[in-house]
Amino acid sequence: MRFLGIDLGWTSGATGLCCLDWFDGTLNLLDLDRKQSITDILNWIDHWSPSPEPAMVAVDAPTLIPNPTGMRLPDRLTHKYFGRYHAGCYPANLQRPFAQRTVEFGLSLEQRQFIHAPSITPQKLGRYQIEVFPHPAIVQLFNLNRILKYKKGKLSERHAELIKLRQYILDTLPTLTPALNSLSSSPLTSSLCSSFFP
């Protein structure tokens, strides 16, 4: 089964893409990429998870927005349980400037048979799309007292926080179940990281 991670550019900007493959009890990194246009992103998805192969797409963006105004339930729950870690999220409603783009992206995934999966039966093969919240996930996975502030602030401060995040990823993800094969030895991550980190 394939697992695709998509850090969607909500209104503009590049989208970060990651493809993992489940094989022999571990997750293996197959591809890291950046794409600008929705067409290029969808072509990348089609390449790495052609229908009807089982796959899960995890999107860092609100692809389901039922509410015209206010906040969605997942946004409220994120603030309730992770606000003390500074890990809240942007409230999503249909009036927000990103709403059309992110919802249409979710619909494009549906056209590729990726069903929205607010609950999933473990290890049941299928084609699913889920929304992910990276800051709460980082706090939980790495047992942190607050988020890593790599998105805002001075460049030097963001760089330091990205180095911390990278180290947590390299040290922790290979120890979890399922384990992610060593990223430090992957040619994909070596070349990518060398352009960002000393």
N, C-alpha and C positions, 0 to 999 in steps of 0.2 A: 504494500500500500504506500502511496505517496502522500507527503504532507507538504503543502505549499504555504509559505508565510508571505503576506503582502502588507507592507507598510505603505498604504495608499496615500498619494498626494491628494489631500482633500479638495483643494481648489486649483492648485497649480503645483509645479515642482515635480521632481522625479519621484518615482515609486520604487521602494526597495523590495527585492524579490529573493526568496530563498526556497530551495527545493530539497527535501529530505526523503530518503527512501528507507522503508523498514525491510531489513534483510537479515536473516540468521540471528534474530533476537536483538539487533541493535539498529539505531538510526544512523544513516550515512549521508553526508552532505554531497549532493549531486551538482548544485548550481547556486551561485549568488549572482545577482544582476541588478541593474537599474534600468527602468524604462520611463519614458516621458508620457507617451500617449496611451489612452485607454485601449486603442486597437493593438498597440505593441504589447501591452500587458496581457490582454486576452489571448494573443497569439502565443505568448510565452506559456500561459496556462495550458492552452491546447497542446503545445509541444510536450510538456512535462506530465500532463495528466489527461490524455485523450479519452473521450467517452467510449465505452462504459467502464473503463478501469476504475477501481476503487481509489478514492483520494479524499483528503480533507483540505479545505482552503481556510486558513485562519487570517482574517482581515483586521488590521488596525484602522477601522473606520466604521461608522454607523451605517450598515447596509439595510437595516430595517428601521424606519422612523414612522410610527403610526400616529404620533401626536402632532397637531398643527402648531402648538405653542408649548412652552414649559419644558419639563424634563421627562425623559423616559424612565421607566422603573429601573433598568440597569444602571443608568446614570446616578439616580438617587441612592441605590444600594452601594455603588462604588464610593460615593461621598460618605455614606454612613459608616462603612466598614474600613475604608482606607484613607479617609480625610486626615486622620491624625498622623499619617505617614507622608502627608502632602501628595497623596496619590489619587486625588480626585480626577475627574475627566471633564471634557467639554460637554456641556449639555447639548443634546441634539433635538431639534424639532424642525418641522418643514419650512419654517421661516428663515433658517440659518442659510448663509450663502453656499455652504458645501452640500446641502441636503440633496439637491437634484443629482449631482455627480455621484455621491456615495450610494444613494438608493438605486440609481440606474446601474451602477456597477454590480450591486447585489442581484438585480434582475438579469443582468448578463450572465452571472454565475448560475442562476436558476435555469436559463436557457441551455446551459451546459450540464444540466441535471444535478447541480450541487444544491441540495435542499438545505434550508435553514434548520439548524439543529440546536435548539436551546437545551435539549437533553439528549444524551447519546448512550446507547447500550454499549458497554465496554467491548472492544474487539469485534464489533459487528461491522463487517465490510459494507461499504456504501460510498456515496458521493455526497459530502457534507460541506456546508459553509458555516463558519462560526465567527462571531465578532470577538476580538481579544482586546484586553486592556493591559498594555505592556507595563505601565508603572506599578499597578497592583501585583502583576505577575512577578516582576523583578523583586519587589519587597518580599513576597511570599517565598519564591524559589531560593533566594539568597539570604533569607532571614535578616532583613535590614530593618533599622529603626526609622528610616526615611528613604524617600526616592533618591536615586542618583540624578543630579540636576545637569544633564547633558544637553538639554534643549535650549535653555535660556541662560543669559549671563555673558560675561566676558569670554572671549574665545579661549584664553588660557585656562579658565575655570571649567569650561565645557570639555576641553581636551583632557584635563585631569580626571573628570568624571567618566569620560568614555574609556580611558585607560583602566579605571576601576571596573567598569562594566565588562570590558573585554576579559580581564583577569578572572572575574567571577564566572563568566561563561566557560573559559578554558578549564578552570579548576573544578567547577561544580557539575556542569551538564554531563560529562562523561561518567560521573558517579551515580547518576539517577537511574531509575527504571522507568522506561527503557533508557539505556545509556546512549548517548550521542558519541560516536567514534571520535577519537582525538582530533580536535580541530587544529591544534598547533602543528600537526604534521600534514595537514591537507594543503595541497598546492593552491587551492582556491582561496583559503583564508590567509595563507602566507603572503600571496601577492597582493590581496586586498588590504590586509592589515599593514603591510610595509609602506603603503602609500599614505596611511593615516597616523601610524604610531612609530615612535623611534625604535 
